[in-house]
Amino acid sequence: MQTLRSLSFIWKLFRFSFVSLPYFYFAVFPGLIAVIGLLYAKFRQSALDRATRNLLLVITGLLLLSCLFAANRAEAFLQLANFLPYLLLFSVLPYLLKGVEPLARLATDMVIATIPINLLAMLEYVLRAEGIPRWLRRTALSRWYRARPHAGRAMVMFGHPNALASYLVLVLGLGLGLILYYSWQRRQSSMLEDSLAKQPLLLPKWQMLLLYIGTFSCLLGIFASGSRNGLLVAVGQLLVFSLFTQASRVILITGLVGVAALVAGAAWFGIGGRSLAVADWADDPRVGVWRFALGLLRQRPLLGWGLGNYKLEYPPGLIPDYDFVAHPHNFWLLLAVEAGIPVMLLVTLFVGRICYRAVRQLGAWSDDPTNRAILLAYLLSFAGCVAFALFDVTFYDARINGTNWVVLAGLYSLTQKQVRSETTPA
């Protein structure tokens, strides 16, 4: 049977849907669903190796089994929407993400598209600040911002400031790696300008400027969100980025200045209007949330309570000022409590296997700095996802969940033996 569409059309549809996801949200889901359907119709199978595919099938089966024995089965089956569609997307995306250049283009689009989000985050932060002039506070826009929940913290179009920070650390990681990637591309281009070798693809200067703005404006957005978790992750990403600076001394200085500016700003102003006092960290309600989650885990360790059931079991008022807690603020604890310890271990094995292979590939590409840089971009981005998940759970936001899986699919594609520097048909 002839294919329904060319791969070029599917690539363009995916690229538009994914890059516009933060702005149009569920409106682009039909496009992503069409991408999944068209790729399955074209190739008739997943793009995964046998071990990865079988591991995903076992995880899916255990999730379904957990839902069958859930305390509230209706809620558990409903929450499968946070898993199954993304597993399907992950299983076919390697068909589109073969080679380094498509991954670089997709990440570049994403970083540049985030600039308005960061500008809006800073505007929201300023208009919600206590020290602004009275006349500015009385404006309709300021009153609207100040009426939103989470006083002093920006969240733009996301449902919570932490969700905004979680998304921005993903973008920050991609942007930092892309700066290295294009720096090495320019160096390679200057070395080959007098030869007949294929010239590397370079960004126009105006796009490079937007790439820098998009990357480092994420620091402003994270600061405005007031997420201490986001602050720590961003500092870690900048420090790792500064270690991979053979391409340019300017990059080293930029990374270190970014770290210094973020830490100094947080120390001077707090972060997003929140104090960084040691007492505030020590009294974090997460400790009580974790303690309650461990109690639930001891009661049902194998199949868990069912996806989405943690919030139904949480007794209002268990922690002062928190009558409702949606999740245990740790992704692995959430999986263990709601789906069972076996699912948690298998998901860890699945993700850890891909990340381990990516880190090994990073070392193997020591003599290929451009490929190494794009792999570093996706590693830094997904490392931000993993680090953030230690203290919060944000995958309920489909924009973050989708981005996590796309970044992981990029890592998977880069670690396959058949990866070449070919581009997806444009």
N, C-alpha and C positions, 0 to 999 in steps of 0.2 A: 504493500500500500504506500502511496506517495505521502510524503510528510505534509502536515497541515499548514505549516508555515516554514519559512527559512529560518536558520539559526540567527541570522542577522536581525530579523524582526523580533524574535524572542529576546535577544540581547537588549535591543532598544527598549522594549516593553519593560523588561526587568529593571534596566538602568533608570528609566523615568520613575517607575513605581517606587523603587527603593530610595532614591534620592529625595523624592517628594513626600516620603512617608511621615516625617515629623510635622509637616504642615497640613496634609490632607487626611492623615490617619486612616480611618477605615474606608475612606473613599477610594484608596488605591489597592485595597485588598482584592477586588475583582481582577486587577491586573496581575497581582502575584499568584492568585489561584490559576489564572490563565497560563502563566509561565510554567507552573507545575504540570498542568494538564498537557500543554503543548510539548514539553520535554519528554514526558512519559509516552505520549503518542508517537514522538519521533524516534526514540531510542528503545522503547518497550521494556526498559529495565532501569534500575537505579544506577548512579554513577559511582557507587561505592565498591570497595574491595570486599571480598567475601566475609572476612573477619569483622569489619566495621558494620556491614549490613546485618549480619547475624546478631551482633551485639545489640543493635538498635531494635531488631525484632524481639529479642528477649526482653529488653526494657519495656517495649510497648505492651507485650503480653502481661508482664508483671503489673504495669500500670492499670490495665484493664481488670486484672484479678483483684487488685487493691480496691478498685471502684466497686466491684461486686460485693465485697465484704465491708464496705465503708459504713461508718455510723450513720451518715446521711448520704445515701447513694445518689440522689438527684444532684446534690451539690458536687459530688465527686465526678460524676460523668460530665457535668457542665464545665468543670475545671480542666477536663482533657483538652479543651480548646486552647489552653496555654502550652500544650505539648505537641499533640499529633500533627497539626498543620505545619509546624516548624520542622518537625522531623521529616516530613515529606519534602519540604523545600530544601532542607539540607541534603537530602539524598539525591537530588538532581542538579543542584547548583554547580558541582564540579564540571558539568558539561559546558557551562558558560564561563567559568573562571579559570580555564586552562591558560597558563602562561602568565608572565609577570605584568605585561602592559595592560591587559584588561583590569587586573586588580589595582594597578596604579591609577588608571582612569576613574574607576569606580570610587576609590578612596578620595581622589582629588575632588570629584564632584561633591562628595559628602561633606568634606571639610569646608569648601567654599560655601555650600548651601547653609552651613550653620552660622554664618556671620550675622544674619538678622536675629537669630535666636539669642546670641550673646549680647547684641546691642539692646534688644528688648529686655534682657535680664538686668543689664545695668540701669536702664531707664526705670524699671520697676523698683530696683533697689534704692535708687535715689529718691523716687517719689514716695517710698514708704519709710524713708529715714526720718528720725525724730528732729534732726537739726535743720530741715529745709525751711525756707521763709514761709510765713503764714499765708501770703498771697498764693504761693505755689501749692501749698497744702489744700487750698480751697478750690483748686481747679477740678473740673469734673473727672479728668483722667486720674488725678492723684486720689480723689475720694474713692474712685472705683478700685484702684489698686489697694488702698489702705483698708478696704472692706473685705478683702480676700483673707482666707485663713493663713496661719503661719506668719505672724507679724514680723516685719523686717526682713523677710526672706523672699527671694524671687523664685517663681516657678514657671513663668511665661505660659505656654500652652500645655504644660505637663500638670498632672494632677497633684503633685507633691514636689517640694524643693529637692528632696533627695532623688527623685526620679530625673529631674533636670540634671543634677550633678552626675548621676549614673550614665546618662546619655553623653554628656560632655567629656567624661574621661575616656569613653570609647573613641570619640572624635579626636581628642587631644593625642592619644596614642598613634592614630593613623597619621595625623598631621606631622608629628615629630619624625616618624619614619620617612614620610614623603619628602621632608626637607633634605634629609640625607640622600634619598634616592635621586632627586633632581640635581643635587649638588654633584653627585658622582656622574650623572648623565652629562652635565655640562663639562666636567673634566674630561670625560671620555670623548666627547664631541671635539674638544680642542685638540686632543691627541690624534684624532682620526681625520681632521679636516683636510689634510693633504694626501690622504690615501683613498683607495677605491672601496674601502670597507663600508658596510651599511652604517649610516649615521643614526645615533640613538634619537628617540623622540624627545623633543624639548618643549617645555611650556613657554608661551609668550611671556614677556616681562610682566604684563598686567595680570596675567593669571598667577604668576609666581608671587606677585605682591598680594593678591587675594588669598593665596595659600598661606602665606605668613600671617596675614591678618586673621584668617579663619582659625589657624592653629593657636595662636597666642591669645586671641580674644576668648578662647575657651577658659583660660585662667580667670578672666574677669567674670565669666558666667558662673564658674564653680564658686568663686568668692561670693558672688551675689546670692547664690543659692543657700549659703549658710550651712553647707554640709561639711562637717569635720571629716567624715569619711572620705568625701571627694577631695578635700584638701590634702590629706595624707597620700591618697593614691596619685594625685597629680604631682606632688613633690617626688614621689618614687619614680614616676615615669620620666620626669625631667632629669633626675640623677642618672638613670640608666641611659637616657638619650645622650647625656654629656660624655658617657664612656665611649660612644661610637662616633668619635669626632675626627677620624683620620682625614676626612674629606675637606675640612675647613676649620681654621682656628676661630672664625667668626661664629660657627655653629656651637663650639665649646663655650664661648663667651655668652652667646644667646641663651643657651640652656642654663648656665649658672646664674645669669641675671634673672631669668624666669623664676628659678628656685628662690633666689634672694628676695625678689619683689613679692612673691606670693607669701612667703613666710613673714616678711616685714609688715606687709599689709594686714595679715591676719593678727599679728602680735599687736599692732597699733590700733586697729579699728575693731578687732574681733573678726569673725568671719560671717558675713551676711547679717550683721547685727547681733551675733551670738558671741558671748565671752568664751575665751579659751582657758579659763581658770581650771586648775587641776581638780578642784572640788566638783566642778560641773561634769567632768569626765568620770570621776569616781562614783557619782550618784546617778549614772546613766541607767534609765529604766530597763535597758536591754538585759541587765543581769537578772532581774526578776522574770523577764519574759523567757530567758533561756532556762531558768530553773523550773518554771512551769512546763516548758516543752520537754525537758528531760523526764519529768514525772509522767507525762503522757506516753513518752517513748517506752518507758519501762512496762507500761500496761499492754501495749500492742506493738512489739518490736518487729514482727515479720511482715505484715501487710499494712501496718499503720492504721490511722483513723479514717483515711480517705482524703483525696485531694480537696483542698478548700475547707476541711473540717476543723482546722486548728482554731479559726476564729469563732466557730460555733461552740467549741468546748471551753473557750476562755471565759471565766466568770467575771462579769463586770465589777470593777472596783478592786480586783486582786492587787493591782498596782495603783497607788494613789494618782488621781487625775487621769487615769487611762481606763475608761469604761469599755473601750473596744480596742482590741489589738488584732490586726488582720493576719499577722504571720510572726514567726519567732525571730525575725531579724538575723537570720543566718540561713543561707540557701541549703546547705547540707543538713542542718537540723530540720529545716522544713521538709525536705524529701524524706528523711528518716521517720519523722513523726507522721506525715500524711500518707506516704507511699510504702514505708517500711525500709529497714536497714538494707536488705538485698538490692532494692532499687537505687538507694543512695550510693552503695558501693559500685554497682555496675555503671551508673552515670559518671562517677568519679573515674573509673577505669576507662570508659569511653572517651571522656574529655582529656584525661591525663595522657592517654596513649597518643592522641593527636598532638598535644602540646610537647610531649617528650620527643616525638619525631621532629617537630618543628625546631626545637632547641638544638637537636643533633644536626639538622640541616643547616642551621645558622653557623655552626662551626665548620661544616663541610664546605660552605660557600665563602670561606675566608679570602679566597683569591678571586671572588666575583662580587665586588662591593655593591653593584646596582641591584642584583637579585637579593643579596643579603639585606639591603636596606628596606626593600619592600616586605621581605619576610619579617624584619624587625618591626615594621609599622603594624602589621597584623598581630604580632606577638605582644607588642606594647598595648595595643587596643584590647586584646582579649585578657591580658594580665590585669588591666583596669577592671574588666568585668569580674574576674575571679576575686580580686582584692576587695572590690566593693561588696561582693556577695558574702564576705565574711561577717559583715555587720549590718547588712540590709538586704531586703528582697524586693527587687524592682521589676521582675520579669512579667508582672501582671500588666504592665504597660506594653502594649503590642509593639510600639515603636522601638522600645529598648530590647524586647525579646527578639524581634525580627533582626535587629542589628547584631545582637549577640550571635545568632545562628549564621548570619551571612559572614561575619568575621571568622567564625570557626570553620565555615566552609572554605573560606580563603586560605586558612592555615592548612586544611586538609589537602586542598588542591596543590599548594606549594610543596607539599612533602611527598607527592606521588612521583614515581620514577619517570612517568611519561611527561612530566612538566617540561615545557619548552618555552622559549620567548616568543612564541607565535601569539598573534592577537586574535580575539574573537572577531568574526566577520562584522564589520561596522555598517 
